[in-house]
Amino acid sequence: MKCEHCTRKECSKKSKTEDPENVSAASPGPARPAGEKGEFHRLADAKIFLSDCLACDSCVTAEEGVQLSQQNAADFLRVVNLNKKCDVSKHKVLAVSVCPQSLPFFAAKFNLSVQDASRRLCGFLKSLGVHYVFDTAIAADLSILESQKEFVRRYQQHSQDGCALPMLTSACPGWVRYAERVLGHPVTPHLCTAKSPQQVMGSLVKDYFARQKNLSPEKIFHVIVAPCYDKKLEALQEVPPAATPGCRGVDCVLTSGEIAQIMEQSDLSVTDAAVDTLFGHCEAEAVRCHDGAGSDGYLAHVFRHAAKELFGEHVEEVTYRALRNRDFREVTLERNGEVLLRFAAAYGFRNIQNMVLKLRKGRFPYHFVEVLACPRGCLNGRGQAYSEDGQADKALLRQMEGMSPGLPVRPTEASRPMQALYQEWLDGSDSPKAQQTLHTSFLSPSGHTDGLDIKW
């Protein structure tokens, strides 16, 4: 393994795809103040995306490399087969949680609607021997709600104690890994401390759900189906929940492509099935999504909440305005010609690098940024819609982008599931347990080099 902090001036991992739509230097944009052109021009010849960089072994330690090799379909199928062969007392309860950004891939892959794809996937997993199949929307609800509260607090405290703004989302493990291992201060204080949907889902399954079913956390083997490989690293880095010491919330992460390969190679007779619920008193849940096909919709939800809480403004529809390229967009709240809130979405490595450059120079005028490592967002994760030689299947991706589950959900504390979780599981929305369970902290590398000086 190479340098853990990826401090080399030359990167050996060259991009396998050169999509002109993602080349920010070639995209038209608004006029920039004098002296700014050179900062963006530094990245004009870049041939690598953040997801490419993190896919190489420069940021992966030897121990992580061994653990990553175990995060595969064989490990999942090993547990499936052990359940069929070994003593009942040694059986594991298999639970699979599916990210919503994976469903359009299965729908496009098998020419189904998103709803039908969910039922087909659920039916297939249960035919293999999986006991419970969940979607991660409830975990995203909790993560978004905590992000909303944190942003309002930061905004109110910013003028008083200099609380770090803009707040940068932390749900993308590729971006967080890069921020922690390469950028460090002064970027990491801007990261939202709310745990990602995957981390929250791990706690929900291994703690809340385990208690509902009177199971020990060690008895559950929890698998996440996700659109990207960086989720595997996130599972390895996760600190075990306080309620389940020594037991990770996620035991294995499989990409959408890995699951699709299992489906294609199987001759099982499959009957469609609905996803399960974490709540024993509720019927099976319908597949849900949040605003934003390629993300969990943090920007839209936090924007609406902040507009109402801070300025008494009700925002029904969030209107995005593309700036330098399709992967850098902004949303503003204005009143009498004055900009009250300025939010942005920055997807892909070039936009992230540009954002960090401006942030360090104090010329980044945003209050909140939704950051994702992959251009076009999570739908473009390298664990789906990519061929074996690493080339993007653009036709399949366009088909995925045109799909919508049709059930957008706005998380709200007033909903029955949210009330149950906060009161029954977390002892209240502002309790120490809620803080400990739903929030995290971030590391900064000691003696890190300036990641912006790496010659890509």
C-alpha positions as CSV (number, residue, x, y, z in Angstrom):
1,M,0.0,0.0,0.0
2,K,1.1,3.5,-0.7
3,C,1.0,6.7,1.4
4,E,-2.1,6.7,3.5
5,H,-2.7,10.4,3.1
6,C,-2.2,10.5,-0.7
7,T,0.4,13.3,-0.6
8,R,2.2,12.6,-3.8
9,K,2.6,15.3,-6.4
10,E,1.8,12.8,-9.2
11,C,-1.3,10.6,-9.0
12,S,-1.1,7.2,-10.7
13,K,-4.8,6.8,-11.0
14,K,-5.8,8.4,-14.3
15,S,-9.4,8.9,-15.2
16,K,-11.0,6.3,-17.3
17,T,-13.7,8.6,-18.6
18,E,-13.4,12.1,-20.1
19,D,-17.0,13.2,-20.2
20,P,-17.1,16.7,-21.7
21,E,-20.2,17.5,-19.7
22,N,-18.2,17.3,-16.6
23,V,-15.3,19.5,-17.7
24,S,-15.9,22.6,-15.8
25,A,-13.2,24.6,-17.6
26,A,-15.0,24.1,-20.9
27,S,-18.4,25.1,-19.6
28,P,-19.7,28.6,-20.0
29,G,-20.3,30.6,-16.8
30,P,-21.0,34.0,-15.5
31,A,-18.3,36.7,-15.6
32,R,-15.8,36.5,-12.8
33,P,-14.0,39.3,-11.0
34,A,-10.4,40.1,-12.1
35,G,-7.8,37.7,-10.6
36,E,-10.2,34.8,-10.2
37,K,-9.7,33.2,-13.6
38,G,-6.3,31.8,-12.7
39,E,-7.6,30.0,-9.7
40,F,-10.1,28.0,-11.8
41,H,-7.7,27.6,-14.7
42,R,-5.3,25.7,-12.4
43,L,-7.7,22.8,-12.7
44,A,-8.6,23.1,-16.3
45,D,-6.4,20.2,-17.4
46,A,-7.5,17.8,-14.7
47,K,-8.2,14.3,-15.9
48,I,-9.4,12.7,-12.7
49,F,-12.4,12.8,-10.5
50,L,-12.5,12.5,-6.7
51,S,-14.2,9.1,-7.0
52,D,-11.3,7.9,-9.2
53,C,-8.7,9.2,-6.7
54,L,-10.4,7.4,-3.8
55,A,-10.7,4.2,-5.8
56,C,-6.9,3.8,-5.9
57,D,-5.0,2.4,-3.0
58,S,-3.2,5.6,-2.0
59,C,-5.7,6.5,0.7
60,V,-6.3,2.9,1.8
61,T,-4.2,1.3,4.5
62,A,-3.1,-2.3,4.4
63,E,-5.5,-3.3,7.1
64,E,-8.4,-1.5,5.2
65,G,-7.4,-3.3,2.0
66,V,-7.8,-6.7,3.7
67,Q,-11.1,-5.7,5.1
68,L,-12.3,-4.3,1.8
69,S,-11.5,-7.5,0.1
70,Q,-14.0,-9.2,2.4
71,Q,-16.8,-6.7,1.5
72,N,-18.1,-8.7,-1.4
73,A,-20.9,-10.9,-2.7
74,A,-19.0,-14.0,-1.5
75,D,-19.2,-12.8,2.1
76,F,-22.9,-12.2,1.8
77,L,-23.6,-15.5,0.1
78,R,-21.5,-17.3,2.8
79,V,-23.9,-16.1,5.4
80,V,-26.8,-17.1,3.3
81,N,-25.4,-20.6,2.8
82,L,-24.5,-21.0,6.5
83,N,-28.1,-20.3,7.4
84,K,-29.2,-23.1,5.2
85,K,-26.6,-25.6,6.4
86,C,-25.5,-25.0,10.0
87,D,-27.1,-25.4,13.3
88,V,-30.1,-23.2,13.9
89,S,-28.5,-21.7,17.0
90,K,-25.7,-20.3,14.7
91,H,-28.0,-18.7,12.2
92,K,-27.8,-15.0,11.4
93,V,-30.8,-12.8,10.9
94,L,-30.1,-11.3,7.4
95,A,-31.3,-7.7,7.0
96,V,-30.6,-5.8,3.8
97,S,-31.1,-2.0,3.5
98,V,-31.3,-0.5,0.0
99,C,-30.3,3.1,-0.9
100,P,-32.9,4.9,-3.0
101,Q,-30.3,5.9,-5.6
102,S,-29.8,2.2,-6.4
103,L,-33.5,1.6,-7.4
104,P,-33.4,3.6,-10.7
105,F,-30.4,1.4,-11.7
106,F,-32.4,-1.8,-11.2
107,A,-35.4,-0.3,-12.9
108,A,-33.4,0.7,-16.0
109,K,-31.4,-2.5,-15.9
110,F,-34.5,-4.7,-16.0
111,N,-36.9,-2.3,-17.8
112,L,-39.2,-1.8,-14.9
113,S,-40.7,1.1,-13.0
114,V,-38.9,2.1,-9.8
115,Q,-41.8,0.7,-7.7
116,D,-41.8,-2.6,-9.6
117,A,-38.0,-2.8,-9.4
118,S,-38.1,-2.4,-5.7
119,R,-40.6,-5.2,-5.4
120,R,-38.6,-7.4,-7.7
121,L,-35.4,-6.8,-5.8
122,C,-37.1,-7.4,-2.5
123,G,-38.6,-10.6,-3.7
124,F,-35.3,-11.8,-5.1
125,L,-33.4,-11.1,-1.8
126,K,-36.0,-12.9,0.2
127,S,-35.9,-15.9,-2.2
128,L,-32.2,-16.1,-1.4
129,G,-32.9,-16.3,2.3
130,V,-32.8,-12.6,3.5
131,H,-35.3,-12.1,6.3
132,Y,-35.9,-8.4,6.1
133,V,-35.4,-5.8,3.4
134,F,-35.6,-2.1,4.2
135,D,-35.1,1.1,2.4
136,T,-32.9,3.8,3.9
137,A,-35.4,6.7,3.6
138,I,-36.2,6.7,7.3
139,A,-32.5,7.0,8.1
140,A,-32.2,9.8,5.6
141,D,-35.2,11.5,7.3
142,L,-33.3,11.5,10.6
143,S,-30.1,12.7,9.0
144,I,-31.8,15.5,7.2
145,L,-33.8,16.6,10.3
146,E,-30.6,16.8,12.3
147,S,-28.9,18.7,9.5
148,Q,-31.8,21.2,9.4
149,K,-31.4,21.9,13.1
150,E,-27.6,22.1,12.9
151,F,-27.8,24.6,10.1
152,V,-30.2,26.9,11.8
153,R,-28.1,26.8,15.0
154,R,-24.9,27.6,13.0
155,Y,-26.6,30.4,11.1
156,Q,-27.8,32.0,14.3
157,Q,-24.5,31.6,16.1
158,H,-22.3,32.6,13.2
159,S,-22.4,36.4,13.9
160,Q,-21.9,35.8,17.6
161,D,-19.1,33.2,17.9
162,G,-18.0,32.7,14.3
163,C,-19.6,29.3,14.0
164,A,-18.3,27.9,10.7
165,L,-20.3,28.7,7.5
166,P,-20.9,27.5,4.9
167,M,-22.1,24.2,6.3
168,L,-21.0,21.4,4.0
169,T,-22.9,18.1,3.9
170,S,-21.2,15.0,5.1
171,A,-23.4,12.2,3.7
172,C,-20.9,11.3,0.9
173,P,-18.1,9.1,2.2
174,G,-15.8,9.8,-0.7
175,W,-16.0,13.5,-0.1
176,V,-15.6,13.1,3.7
177,R,-12.6,10.8,3.3
178,Y,-10.9,13.4,1.1
179,A,-11.7,16.2,3.5
180,E,-10.4,14.3,6.5
181,R,-7.3,12.7,5.0
182,V,-6.1,15.4,2.6
183,L,-7.7,18.8,3.3
184,G,-8.0,18.9,7.1
185,H,-8.4,22.3,8.7
186,P,-9.9,24.7,7.9
187,V,-12.3,22.6,5.8
188,T,-13.4,19.9,8.4
189,P,-15.0,22.4,10.8
190,H,-17.4,23.2,8.0
191,L,-18.6,19.6,7.8
192,C,-22.1,18.9,9.1
193,T,-21.9,16.6,12.1
194,A,-25.1,14.7,11.4
195,K,-24.4,11.1,10.5
196,S,-25.0,9.8,7.0
197,P,-28.1,7.8,6.2
198,Q,-25.9,4.6,6.1
199,Q,-24.5,5.3,9.6
200,V,-28.0,6.1,11.0
201,M,-29.4,3.0,9.3
202,G,-26.8,0.8,11.0
203,S,-27.8,2.1,14.4
204,L,-31.5,1.7,13.6
205,V,-31.1,-1.9,12.5
206,K,-28.6,-3.1,15.2
207,D,-30.2,-1.1,18.1
208,Y,-33.8,0.0,17.6
209,F,-34.9,-2.9,15.3
210,A,-32.9,-5.5,17.3
211,R,-34.8,-4.4,20.4
212,Q,-38.1,-4.6,18.6
213,K,-37.4,-8.2,17.7
214,N,-35.7,-9.1,20.9
215,L,-32.4,-9.9,19.1
216,S,-28.8,-9.3,20.1
217,P,-27.0,-7.1,17.6
218,E,-24.4,-9.8,17.0
219,K,-27.2,-12.0,15.8
220,I,-28.0,-9.7,12.9
221,F,-26.0,-9.5,9.6
222,H,-26.7,-6.2,8.1
223,V,-26.0,-5.5,4.4
224,I,-26.3,-2.1,2.6
225,V,-27.0,-2.0,-1.1
226,A,-25.4,1.2,-2.4
227,P,-24.4,2.9,-5.7
228,C,-20.7,3.4,-4.9
229,Y,-17.7,1.6,-3.5
230,D,-16.8,4.4,-1.0
231,K,-19.7,3.1,1.1
232,K,-17.6,0.1,1.8
233,L,-14.9,2.3,3.3
234,E,-17.5,4.1,5.3
235,A,-18.7,0.9,6.9
236,L,-15.1,0.0,7.9
237,Q,-14.5,3.4,9.4
238,E,-17.7,3.5,11.4
239,V,-17.4,3.7,15.1
240,P,-19.7,1.1,16.7
241,P,-22.9,2.7,18.2
242,A,-22.7,3.3,21.9
243,A,-25.7,1.0,22.4
244,T,-23.9,-1.9,20.6
245,P,-20.2,-1.6,21.6
246,G,-17.9,-3.7,19.5
247,C,-20.6,-4.4,16.9
248,R,-20.6,-2.3,13.6
249,G,-23.9,-1.1,12.3
250,V,-23.2,-2.3,8.8
251,D,-21.5,-5.7,8.3
252,C,-21.2,-5.7,4.5
253,V,-21.8,-3.2,1.7
254,L,-22.6,-4.4,-1.8
255,T,-22.9,-2.2,-4.8
256,S,-26.0,-2.2,-7.0
257,G,-23.8,-3.8,-9.8
258,E,-22.8,-6.6,-7.5
259,I,-26.4,-7.4,-6.6
260,A,-27.4,-7.2,-10.3
261,Q,-24.7,-9.7,-11.1
262,I,-26.1,-12.1,-8.5
263,M,-29.6,-11.7,-9.9
264,E,-28.4,-12.3,-13.5
265,Q,-26.6,-15.5,-12.5
266,S,-29.4,-16.9,-10.4
267,D,-32.1,-19.3,-11.6
268,L,-34.3,-18.8,-8.5
269,S,-38.1,-18.5,-8.9
270,V,-38.9,-15.0,-7.6
271,T,-42.2,-13.6,-6.3
272,D,-42.3,-9.8,-5.9
273,A,-42.5,-8.6,-2.3
274,A,-42.8,-5.2,-0.5
275,V,-40.1,-3.8,1.6
276,D,-40.4,-4.3,5.4
277,T,-40.9,-1.7,8.1
278,L,-38.7,-1.0,11.1
279,F,-41.9,-0.4,13.1
280,G,-43.9,-3.4,14.3
281,H,-47.1,-1.5,14.5
282,C,-47.0,-0.3,10.9
283,E,-47.8,-2.0,7.6
284,A,-45.0,-2.5,5.0
285,E,-43.7,0.8,3.8
286,A,-43.9,2.0,0.2
287,V,-40.7,2.9,-1.6
288,R,-39.9,6.6,-0.8
289,C,-37.4,9.2,-2.0
290,H,-36.4,12.7,-1.1
291,D,-36.1,15.7,-3.4
292,G,-33.2,15.3,-5.8
293,A,-32.9,12.1,-8.0
294,G,-29.1,11.9,-7.5
295,S,-29.0,12.7,-3.8
296,D,-31.0,12.4,-0.6
297,G,-32.2,16.0,-1.1
298,Y,-30.3,17.7,1.8
299,L,-30.2,21.1,0.0
300,A,-33.9,21.3,-0.7
301,H,-35.0,20.2,2.7
302,V,-32.5,22.3,4.7
303,F,-33.3,25.3,2.4
304,R,-37.1,25.0,3.0
305,H,-36.6,24.6,6.8
306,A,-34.1,27.5,7.1
307,A,-36.4,29.8,5.1
308,K,-39.3,29.1,7.4
309,E,-37.4,29.1,10.7
310,L,-35.1,32.0,10.1
311,F,-37.2,34.3,7.9
312,G,-40.8,33.1,8.1
313,E,-40.8,32.3,4.4
314,H,-42.7,29.3,3.0
315,V,-40.9,27.8,0.0
316,E,-43.0,25.3,-2.0
317,E,-40.7,24.7,-4.9
318,V,-36.9,25.0,-4.8
319,T,-35.6,26.6,-8.1
320,Y,-32.0,25.7,-9.0
321,R,-29.8,27.9,-11.2
322,A,-26.9,26.3,-13.0
323,L,-23.7,28.3,-12.9
324,R,-20.4,27.0,-14.3
325,N,-21.8,23.6,-15.3
326,R,-24.7,21.3,-14.6
327,D,-23.0,20.0,-11.4
328,F,-22.6,23.3,-9.7
329,R,-26.0,25.0,-9.0
330,E,-27.3,27.5,-6.6
331,V,-30.5,28.4,-4.8
332,T,-31.2,31.7,-3.2
333,L,-33.9,33.2,-1.0
334,E,-34.4,36.9,-1.7
335,R,-36.6,39.6,-0.1
336,N,-36.8,43.1,-1.5
337,G,-33.7,42.6,-3.6
338,E,-31.7,41.3,-0.6
339,V,-30.3,37.8,-0.6
340,L,-31.2,36.1,2.7
341,L,-30.0,32.6,2.0
342,R,-27.6,31.4,-0.7
343,F,-27.2,27.6,-1.0
344,A,-25.3,25.5,-3.6
345,A,-24.9,22.0,-4.8
346,A,-21.3,21.0,-5.8
347,Y,-20.9,17.6,-7.5
348,G,-17.7,16.1,-8.9
349,F,-14.0,16.6,-8.1
350,R,-13.5,19.8,-10.1
351,N,-16.4,21.6,-8.5
352,I,-15.2,20.4,-5.1
353,Q,-11.7,21.7,-5.7
354,N,-13.0,25.0,-6.9
355,M,-15.2,25.3,-3.8
356,V,-12.3,24.6,-1.5
357,L,-10.1,27.1,-3.3
358,K,-12.7,29.8,-2.9
359,L,-13.5,28.8,0.7
360,R,-9.8,29.1,1.8
361,K,-9.5,32.5,0.2
362,G,-12.7,33.7,1.9
363,R,-14.5,34.3,-1.3
364,F,-17.2,31.6,-1.2
365,P,-20.5,33.4,-0.6
366,Y,-22.7,30.4,0.4
367,H,-24.3,29.5,3.6
368,F,-24.8,25.8,2.8
369,V,-23.4,23.4,0.2
370,E,-24.5,19.9,-0.7
371,V,-21.3,18.1,-1.7
372,L,-21.1,14.8,-3.6
373,A,-18.0,13.2,-5.0
374,C,-19.5,11.9,-8.2
375,P,-20.5,14.1,-11.1
376,R,-24.3,14.0,-11.5
377,G,-24.6,12.8,-7.9
378,C,-25.1,9.3,-6.5
379,L,-26.9,7.9,-9.5
380,N,-23.5,8.1,-11.2
381,G,-21.8,6.1,-8.5
382,R,-19.2,3.8,-9.8
383,G,-20.9,0.7,-8.4
384,Q,-23.6,1.0,-11.0
385,A,-24.1,2.0,-14.6
386,Y,-20.4,1.3,-15.3
387,S,-19.0,-1.5,-17.5
388,E,-16.3,-3.9,-16.4
389,D,-13.6,-1.8,-18.1
390,G,-14.7,1.3,-16.0
391,Q,-16.6,3.1,-18.8
392,A,-19.8,4.8,-17.9
393,D,-23.0,3.4,-19.6
394,K,-24.3,6.8,-20.6
395,A,-27.5,5.5,-22.2
396,L,-28.4,3.6,-19.0
397,L,-27.5,6.6,-16.9
398,R,-29.8,8.9,-18.9
399,Q,-32.6,6.4,-18.5
400,M,-32.0,6.3,-14.7
401,E,-32.0,10.1,-14.5
402,G,-35.4,10.2,-16.2
403,M,-37.0,7.9,-13.6
404,S,-38.7,9.1,-10.4
405,P,-40.3,7.0,-7.7
406,G,-43.1,9.5,-7.7
407,L,-43.4,9.6,-3.9
408,P,-41.3,12.5,-2.7
409,V,-41.3,12.7,1.1
410,R,-40.5,15.7,3.2
411,P,-39.2,14.6,6.6
412,T,-41.1,16.1,9.5
413,E,-40.8,15.8,13.2
414,A,-44.6,15.6,13.4
415,S,-44.9,12.2,11.6
416,R,-45.7,9.2,13.8
417,P,-42.5,7.3,12.9
418,M,-40.3,10.3,13.7
419,Q,-42.1,10.9,17.1
420,A,-41.7,7.2,17.9
421,L,-38.0,7.2,17.1
422,Y,-37.1,10.4,19.0
423,Q,-39.2,9.5,22.0
424,E,-39.0,5.7,22.3
425,W,-35.5,5.2,21.0
426,L,-33.6,8.4,21.6
427,D,-35.3,9.8,24.8
428,G,-36.3,13.0,22.9
429,S,-35.0,15.0,20.0
430,D,-32.5,17.1,22.0
431,S,-31.4,14.4,24.4
432,P,-27.7,13.4,24.9
433,K,-28.6,10.0,23.4
434,A,-29.9,11.6,20.3
435,Q,-26.7,13.7,20.0
436,Q,-24.5,10.6,20.5
437,T,-26.5,8.4,18.2
438,L,-27.1,10.8,15.3
439,H,-23.9,12.9,15.2
440,T,-20.3,12.3,14.7
441,S,-16.9,14.1,14.7
442,F,-14.3,14.4,12.0
443,L,-10.5,13.9,12.0
444,S,-7.9,16.1,10.5
445,P,-4.6,14.7,9.3
446,S,-1.5,15.9,11.2
447,G,1.0,17.5,9.0
448,H,-1.2,17.1,5.9
449,T,-0.1,18.6,2.6
450,D,-2.2,21.0,0.7
451,G,-4.4,18.8,-1.4
452,L,-5.0,21.6,-3.9
453,D,-1.3,21.5,-4.9
454,I,-1.4,17.9,-6.1
455,K,-0.7,17.7,-9.8
456,W,-3.7,15.8,-11.2
